[in-house]
Amino acid sequence: MAIYAAPETRPGGELGAFPPVAPSLHIIDHTFYHTTMDTPELVPASGLQNTVQAFAKIIDEVDSMEMREIRGELYP
């Protein structure tokens, strides 16, 4: 898995519409991104479990925040 030094300023695809109005994130492994190798057999169950747990944690934490905290200074 790649770990980048700086976040993308403008992600592509469906996520590209969100950065001007709201914080966003995505998980991607460039090795399998949009290829014929991106199949259930090659995606480890532990990776899916970790992803689900991470998103559940984000949802739980955001659910307890005020909108101004979520939007931050970049999205007044």
N, CA, C and O atoms as CSV, one atom per row, in Angstrom:
chain,resi,resn,atom,element,x,y,z
A,1,MET,N,N,0.842,-1.168,0.000
A,1,MET,CA,C,0.000,0.000,0.000
A,1,MET,C,C,0.890,1.234,0.000
A,1,MET,O,O,1.867,1.317,0.745
A,2,ALA,N,N,0.535,2.187,-0.846
A,2,ALA,CA,C,1.293,3.430,-0.920
A,2,ALA,C,C,0.845,4.390,0.169
A,2,ALA,O,O,-0.345,4.489,0.469
A,3,ILE,N,N,1.791,5.087,0.751
A,3,ILE,CA,C,1.494,6.147,1.711
A,3,ILE,C,C,2.141,7.410,1.157
A,3,ILE,O,O,3.359,7.469,0.984
A,4,TYR,N,N,1.330,8.407,0.882
A,4,TYR,CA,C,1.806,9.611,0.240
A,4,TYR,C,C,2.221,10.657,1.272
A,4,TYR,O,O,1.651,10.729,2.361
A,5,ALA,N,N,3.209,11.459,0.924
A,5,ALA,CA,C,3.700,12.498,1.825
A,5,ALA,C,C,2.710,13.648,1.947
A,5,ALA,O,O,2.637,14.299,2.989
A,6,ALA,N,N,1.948,13.900,0.886
A,6,ALA,CA,C,0.968,14.989,0.885
A,6,ALA,C,C,-0.317,14.488,0.239
A,6,ALA,O,O,-0.265,13.694,-0.700
A,7,PRO,N,N,-1.457,14.936,0.724
A,7,PRO,CA,C,-2.716,14.510,0.125
A,7,PRO,C,C,-2.894,15.082,-1.275
A,7,PRO,O,O,-2.321,16.120,-1.608
A,8,GLU,N,N,-3.687,14.401,-2.087
A,8,GLU,CA,C,-4.015,14.927,-3.403
A,8,GLU,C,C,-4.821,16.208,-3.225
A,8,GLU,O,O,-5.673,16.293,-2.340
A,9,THR,N,N,-4.552,17.195,-4.058
A,9,THR,CA,C,-5.331,18.427,-3.968
A,9,THR,C,C,-6.639,18.304,-4.737
A,9,THR,O,O,-7.606,18.995,-4.416
A,10,ARG,N,N,-6.687,17.451,-5.728
A,10,ARG,CA,C,-7.893,17.287,-6.539
A,10,ARG,C,C,-7.954,15.840,-7.034
A,10,ARG,O,O,-7.387,15.526,-8.081
A,11,PRO,N,N,-8.633,14.957,-6.298
A,11,PRO,CA,C,-8.715,13.573,-6.732
A,11,PRO,C,C,-9.568,13.435,-7.990
A,11,PRO,O,O,-10.414,14.283,-8.273
A,12,GLY,N,N,-9.344,12.383,-8.725
A,12,GLY,CA,C,-10.097,12.155,-9.950
A,12,GLY,C,C,-11.331,11.304,-9.715
A,12,GLY,O,O,-11.682,10.985,-8.579
A,13,GLY,N,N,-11.975,10.945,-10.801
A,13,GLY,CA,C,-13.152,10.081,-10.733
A,13,GLY,C,C,-14.326,10.737,-10.041
A,13,GLY,O,O,-14.445,11.962,-10.006
A,14,GLU,N,N,-15.194,9.898,-9.488
A,14,GLU,CA,C,-16.400,10.397,-8.824
A,14,GLU,C,C,-16.084,11.296,-7.641
A,14,GLU,O,O,-16.867,12.190,-7.321
A,15,LEU,N,N,-14.962,11.078,-6.993
A,15,LEU,CA,C,-14.598,11.849,-5.818
A,15,LEU,C,C,-14.188,13.280,-6.173
A,15,LEU,O,O,-14.188,14.155,-5.306
A,16,GLY,N,N,-13.846,13.520,-7.413
A,16,GLY,CA,C,-13.370,14.826,-7.840
A,16,GLY,C,C,-14.334,15.974,-7.612
A,16,GLY,O,O,-13.903,17.124,-7.534
A,17,ALA,N,N,-15.628,15.696,-7.502
A,17,ALA,CA,C,-16.617,16.755,-7.317
A,17,ALA,C,C,-16.687,17.245,-5.870
A,17,ALA,O,O,-17.220,18.328,-5.625
A,18,PHE,N,N,-16.173,16.495,-4.919
A,18,PHE,CA,C,-16.350,16.825,-3.506
A,18,PHE,C,C,-15.377,17.837,-2.909
A,18,PHE,O,O,-15.817,18.666,-2.112
A,19,PRO,N,N,-14.096,17.828,-3.238
A,19,PRO,CA,C,-13.156,18.723,-2.555
A,19,PRO,C,C,-13.532,20.198,-2.525
A,19,PRO,O,O,-13.200,20.864,-1.544
A,20,PRO,N,N,-14.202,20.756,-3.533
A,20,PRO,CA,C,-14.551,22.178,-3.413
A,20,PRO,C,C,-15.601,22.473,-2.333
A,20,PRO,O,O,-15.724,23.612,-1.884
A,21,VAL,N,N,-16.355,21.450,-1.916
A,21,VAL,CA,C,-17.455,21.703,-0.983
A,21,VAL,C,C,-17.388,20.915,0.323
A,21,VAL,O,O,-18.077,21.263,1.282
A,22,ALA,N,N,-16.584,19.874,0.380
A,22,ALA,CA,C,-16.547,19.046,1.588
A,22,ALA,C,C,-15.267,18.226,1.650
A,22,ALA,O,O,-14.709,17.860,0.616
A,23,PRO,N,N,-14.800,17.935,2.867
A,23,PRO,CA,C,-13.654,17.028,3.008
A,23,PRO,C,C,-14.015,15.649,2.449
A,23,PRO,O,O,-15.176,15.244,2.500
A,24,SER,N,N,-13.049,14.948,1.932
A,24,SER,CA,C,-13.323,13.630,1.353
A,24,SER,C,C,-12.072,12.760,1.425
A,24,SER,O,O,-10.966,13.256,1.640
A,25,LEU,N,N,-12.262,11.477,1.245
A,25,LEU,CA,C,-11.139,10.551,1.203
A,25,LEU,C,C,-11.500,9.333,0.378
A,25,LEU,O,O,-12.672,9.025,0.159
A,26,HIS,N,N,-10.483,8.664,-0.063
A,26,HIS,CA,C,-10.691,7.400,-0.750
A,26,HIS,C,C,-9.509,6.485,-0.484
A,26,HIS,O,O,-8.425,6.920,-0.096
A,27,ILE,N,N,-9.756,5.221,-0.704
A,27,ILE,CA,C,-8.713,4.208,-0.515
A,27,ILE,C,C,-8.434,3.607,-1.881
A,27,ILE,O,O,-9.350,3.195,-2.593
A,28,ILE,N,N,-7.169,3.564,-2.233
A,28,ILE,CA,C,-6.830,3.043,-3.549
A,28,ILE,C,C,-5.462,2.357,-3.489
A,28,ILE,O,O,-4.539,2.826,-2.824
A,29,ASP,N,N,-5.365,1.273,-4.179
A,29,ASP,CA,C,-4.089,0.596,-4.354
A,29,ASP,C,C,-3.796,0.645,-5.846
A,29,ASP,O,O,-4.455,-0.033,-6.634
A,30,HIS,N,N,-2.819,1.437,-6.230
A,30,HIS,CA,C,-2.569,1.662,-7.650
A,30,HIS,C,C,-2.172,0.401,-8.404
A,30,HIS,O,O,-2.213,0.388,-9.634
A,31,THR,N,N,-1.792,-0.647,-7.707
A,31,THR,CA,C,-1.442,-1.891,-8.390
A,31,THR,C,C,-2.670,-2.509,-9.049
A,31,THR,O,O,-2.584,-3.035,-10.159
A,32,PHE,N,N,-3.807,-2.447,-8.372
A,32,PHE,CA,C,-5.004,-3.114,-8.869
A,32,PHE,C,C,-6.087,-2.149,-9.339
A,32,PHE,O,O,-7.168,-2.587,-9.734
A,33,TYR,N,N,-5.827,-0.883,-9.304
A,33,TYR,CA,C,-6.838,0.118,-9.625
A,33,TYR,C,C,-7.312,-0.006,-11.065
A,33,TYR,O,O,-6.530,0.157,-12.001
A,34,HIS,N,N,-8.574,-0.290,-11.231
A,34,HIS,CA,C,-9.219,-0.385,-12.546
A,34,HIS,C,C,-8.482,-1.331,-13.507
A,34,HIS,O,O,-8.240,-0.981,-14.661
A,35,THR,N,N,-8.136,-2.503,-13.036
A,35,THR,CA,C,-7.530,-3.491,-13.917
A,35,THR,C,C,-8.324,-4.784,-13.809
A,35,THR,O,O,-9.188,-4.922,-12.944
A,36,THR,N,N,-8.031,-5.710,-14.677
A,36,THR,CA,C,-8.696,-7.012,-14.624
A,36,THR,C,C,-8.250,-7.809,-13.405
A,36,THR,O,O,-8.868,-8.819,-13.068
A,37,MET,N,N,-7.173,-7.364,-12.735
A,37,MET,CA,C,-6.710,-8.057,-11.530
A,37,MET,C,C,-7.487,-7.619,-10.283
A,37,MET,O,O,-7.298,-8.187,-9.207
A,38,ASP,N,N,-8.353,-6.619,-10.420
A,38,ASP,CA,C,-9.147,-6.122,-9.297
A,38,ASP,C,C,-10.365,-7.036,-9.121
A,38,ASP,O,O,-11.486,-6.676,-9.479
A,39,THR,N,N,-10.121,-8.211,-8.567
A,39,THR,CA,C,-11.169,-9.221,-8.400
A,39,THR,C,C,-11.282,-9.623,-6.935
A,39,THR,O,O,-10.333,-9.455,-6.169
A,40,PRO,N,N,-12.445,-10.157,-6.541
A,40,PRO,CA,C,-12.610,-10.578,-5.141
A,40,PRO,C,C,-11.544,-11.578,-4.677
A,40,PRO,O,O,-11.166,-11.589,-3.505
A,41,GLU,N,N,-11.070,-12.405,-5.588
A,41,GLU,CA,C,-10.065,-13.394,-5.209
A,41,GLU,C,C,-8.737,-12.757,-4.814
A,41,GLU,O,O,-7.968,-13.350,-4.057
A,42,LEU,N,N,-8.463,-11.558,-5.317
A,42,LEU,CA,C,-7.184,-10.898,-5.049
A,42,LEU,C,C,-7.283,-9.799,-3.991
A,42,LEU,O,O,-6.277,-9.181,-3.642
A,43,VAL,N,N,-8.477,-9.559,-3.487
A,43,VAL,CA,C,-8.655,-8.564,-2.430
A,43,VAL,C,C,-8.753,-9.316,-1.110
A,43,VAL,O,O,-9.737,-10.019,-0.881
A,44,PRO,N,N,-7.764,-9.188,-0.242
A,44,PRO,CA,C,-7.778,-9.968,0.997
A,44,PRO,C,C,-8.921,-9.554,1.924
A,44,PRO,O,O,-9.225,-8.370,2.064
A,45,ALA,N,N,-9.541,-10.536,2.547
A,45,ALA,CA,C,-10.636,-10.283,3.483
A,45,ALA,C,C,-10.184,-9.374,4.621
A,45,ALA,O,O,-10.960,-8.543,5.093
A,46,SER,N,N,-8.945,-9.523,5.063
A,46,SER,CA,C,-8.453,-8.671,6.152
A,46,SER,C,C,-8.403,-7.212,5.715
A,46,SER,O,O,-8.661,-6.320,6.523
A,47,GLY,N,N,-8.077,-6.957,4.463
A,47,GLY,CA,C,-8.063,-5.587,3.950
A,47,GLY,C,C,-9.460,-4.992,3.918
A,47,GLY,O,O,-9.659,-3.827,4.264
A,48,LEU,N,N,-10.431,-5.804,3.498
A,48,LEU,CA,C,-11.814,-5.339,3.501
A,48,LEU,C,C,-12.291,-5.066,4.919
A,48,LEU,O,O,-12.972,-4.071,5.166
A,49,GLN,N,N,-11.941,-5.936,5.842
A,49,GLN,CA,C,-12.331,-5.760,7.239
A,49,GLN,C,C,-11.722,-4.467,7.805
A,49,GLN,O,O,-12.414,-3.694,8.468
A,50,ASN,N,N,-10.452,-4.240,7.548
A,50,ASN,CA,C,-9.796,-3.024,8.031
A,50,ASN,C,C,-10.450,-1.775,7.442
A,50,ASN,O,O,-10.618,-0.771,8.134
A,51,THR,N,N,-10.815,-1.842,6.169
A,51,THR,CA,C,-11.452,-0.713,5.512
A,51,THR,C,C,-12.815,-0.415,6.129
A,51,THR,O,O,-13.136,0.740,6.408
A,52,VAL,N,N,-13.607,-1.450,6.339
A,52,VAL,CA,C,-14.926,-1.275,6.945
A,52,VAL,C,C,-14.788,-0.687,8.348
A,52,VAL,O,O,-15.537,0.219,8.716
A,53,GLN,N,N,-13.850,-1.188,9.122
A,53,GLN,CA,C,-13.651,-0.669,10.478
A,53,GLN,C,C,-13.200,0.789,10.457
A,53,GLN,O,O,-13.639,1.587,11.285
A,54,ALA,N,N,-12.332,1.139,9.519
A,54,ALA,CA,C,-11.856,2.522,9.420
A,54,ALA,C,C,-13.002,3.461,9.058
A,54,ALA,O,O,-13.152,4.521,9.666
A,55,PHE,N,N,-13.812,3.079,8.071
A,55,PHE,CA,C,-14.938,3.927,7.690
A,55,PHE,C,C,-15.968,4.014,8.806
A,55,PHE,O,O,-16.545,5.081,9.019
A,56,ALA,N,N,-16.215,2.921,9.526
A,56,ALA,CA,C,-17.153,2.946,10.655
A,56,ALA,C,C,-16.657,3.910,11.729
A,56,ALA,O,O,-17.449,4.647,12.315
A,57,LYS,N,N,-15.360,3.908,11.988
A,57,LYS,CA,C,-14.785,4.828,12.984
A,57,LYS,C,C,-14.944,6.277,12.530
A,57,LYS,O,O,-15.301,7.145,13.327
A,58,ILE,N,N,-14.682,6.532,11.270
A,58,ILE,CA,C,-14.846,7.886,10.740
A,58,ILE,C,C,-16.296,8.338,10.880
A,58,ILE,O,O,-16.561,9.452,11.332
A,59,ILE,N,N,-17.229,7.479,10.496
A,59,ILE,CA,C,-18.645,7.822,10.581
A,59,ILE,C,C,-19.050,8.090,12.023
A,59,ILE,O,O,-19.751,9.064,12.297
A,60,ASP,N,N,-18.617,7.240,12.944
A,60,ASP,CA,C,-18.945,7.442,14.363
A,60,ASP,C,C,-18.402,8.768,14.884
A,60,ASP,O,O,-19.102,9.493,15.591
A,61,GLU,N,N,-17.161,9.086,14.537
A,61,GLU,CA,C,-16.556,10.313,15.034
A,61,GLU,C,C,-17.188,11.553,14.407
A,61,GLU,O,O,-17.429,12.543,15.098
A,62,VAL,N,N,-17.454,11.505,13.118
A,62,VAL,CA,C,-18.064,12.644,12.435
A,62,VAL,C,C,-19.488,12.867,12.933
A,62,VAL,O,O,-19.954,14.004,13.012
A,63,ASP,N,N,-20.172,11.785,13.267
A,63,ASP,CA,C,-21.556,11.891,13.738
A,63,ASP,C,C,-21.671,12.699,15.030
A,63,ASP,O,O,-22.737,13.239,15.325
A,64,SER,N,N,-20.599,12.786,15.794
A,64,SER,CA,C,-20.638,13.531,17.062
A,64,SER,C,C,-20.118,14.963,16.907
A,64,SER,O,O,-20.028,15.698,17.890
A,65,MET,N,N,-19.777,15.358,15.686
A,65,MET,CA,C,-19.201,16.681,15.450
A,65,MET,C,C,-20.247,17.674,14.951
A,65,MET,O,O,-21.281,17.295,14.399
A,66,GLU,N,N,-19.951,18.944,15.160
A,66,GLU,CA,C,-20.758,20.022,14.593
A,66,GLU,C,C,-20.318,20.230,13.139
A,66,GLU,O,O,-19.174,19.942,12.786
A,67,MET,N,N,-21.222,20.725,12.308
A,67,MET,CA,C,-20.910,20.927,10.893
A,67,MET,C,C,-19.695,21.837,10.708
A,67,MET,O,O,-18.884,21.598,9.813
A,68,ARG,N,N,-19.556,22.876,11.535
A,68,ARG,CA,C,-18.410,23.777,11.394
A,68,ARG,C,C,-17.097,23.045,11.668
A,68,ARG,O,O,-16.067,23.379,11.084
A,69,GLU,N,N,-17.131,22.041,12.562
A,69,GLU,CA,C,-15.926,21.257,12.836
A,69,GLU,C,C,-15.591,20.360,11.658
A,69,GLU,O,O,-14.419,20.177,11.328
A,70,ILE,N,N,-16.598,19.806,11.030
A,70,ILE,CA,C,-16.390,18.918,9.891
A,70,ILE,C,C,-15.842,19.702,8.704
A,70,ILE,O,O,-14.878,19.284,8.063
A,71,ARG,N,N,-16.459,20.827,8.424
A,71,ARG,CA,C,-16.082,21.616,7.270
A,71,ARG,C,C,-14.742,22.309,7.457
A,71,ARG,O,O,-14.012,22.484,6.481
A,72,GLY,N,N,-14.394,22.706,8.663
A,72,GLY,CA,C,-13.107,23.328,8.922
A,72,GLY,C,C,-12.911,24.653,8.227
A,72,GLY,O,O,-13.863,25.234,7.706
A,73,GLU,N,N,-11.704,25.125,8.216
A,73,GLU,CA,C,-11.388,26.438,7.633
A,73,GLU,C,C,-11.416,26.435,6.113
A,73,GLU,O,O,-11.643,27.475,5.495
A,74,LEU,N,N,-11.188,25.275,5.506
A,74,LEU,CA,C,-11.157,25.218,4.035
A,74,LEU,C,C,-12.547,25.308,3.415
A,74,LEU,O,O,-12.686,25.678,2.249
A,75,TYR,N,N,-13.572,24.973,4.189
A,75,TYR,CA,C,-14.935,24.905,3.662
A,75,TYR,C,C,-15.885,25.699,4.557
A,75,TYR,O,O,-16.771,25.119,5.185
A,76,PRO,N,N,-15.706,27.034,4.620
A,76,PRO,CA,C,-16.532,27.837,5.541
A,76,PRO,C,C,-18.010,27.870,5.163
A,76,PRO,O,O,-18.809,28.506,5.850
